[in-house]
């Protein structure tokens, strides 16, 4: 459960590991600040896949860069996890490879880093069908797509890599 820090107005998002153990938190700062996110000291981001503990056996699993993107997809009925950025570690690959799904859908941001990252996710091809979405301009990421029908269209029109 997320909470709002009454002093700063920041959204505090708890982070759990695959065993449902609380391992830290993410603070989403209010707009206009230099940094957008702060992580709790010692949060092992390269060893965690955000929201993985929620995944059962979806037909496809969306992978995003950030927790808010994953939360937005989940609220709209799409199984999703986040990597804390565009790179993923061997440990994150191992955790995701255990997921019982048929397909991984890359839902990275509509910026240069996000688009470049999609080229390097062939490591998942040995486990799953890998596809990607194309976020239409002017949207930056999936959470910017507020219309559920439009979001469904973007996900359903994914391209297999």
Secondary structure, 3 states (H helix, E strand, C coil): CCEECCCCCCEEEEEECCCCCEEEEEEECCCCCCCCEEECCCCCHHHCCECHHHCCCCCEEEEECCHHHHHHHHHCCCCEEECCCCCCCHHHHHHHHCCCCCEEEECCCCCHHHHHHHHHCHHHHHCCEEEECCCCCCCCCHHHCCCHHHHHHHHHCCEEC
